Amino acid sequence: MQWSHYLSYFFGGAFLANGVPHFVSGLMGRPFQSPFATPRGEGFSSSTVNVLWGFLNLTVGYALLCHVGNFDLRATDQAAVFGLGVLLMGLLTARLFGRFNGGNSPEASSPRGDLSAKV
């Protein structure tokens, strides 16, 4: 296996992980941070922009995963490299988007209380 295939699988995982929050936020009709917002990456973009940006990321991730080399999800080395790309992009986006959406300090951004009592 060539190292370029591993690199492709890693970035394929990263692009797929990055595409999910943008695409899902857009499908839900919610604005979300994107590179096209002002300021870049911090401001909110429309749900339409996020669907398009998420779809582009998912498409690039698919191309890197399925059209470079011969990716086999059952091959532990290939799945591990792909999973590492997903995990690292997930951690990076959790920290970055958490700054704006309260995820880095959830106790400060949402009222405490027993949710079962409100149901």
Protein Blocks (a to p, Z undefined) as FASTA:
>chain_A
ZZklmmmmmmmmmmmmmmmmmmmmmmnopacddfkbccehkaccdfklmmmmmmmmmmmm
mmmmmmgcjadfklmklmmmmmmmmmmmmmmmmmmmmmmnopmmmmlmpccddfklmZZ
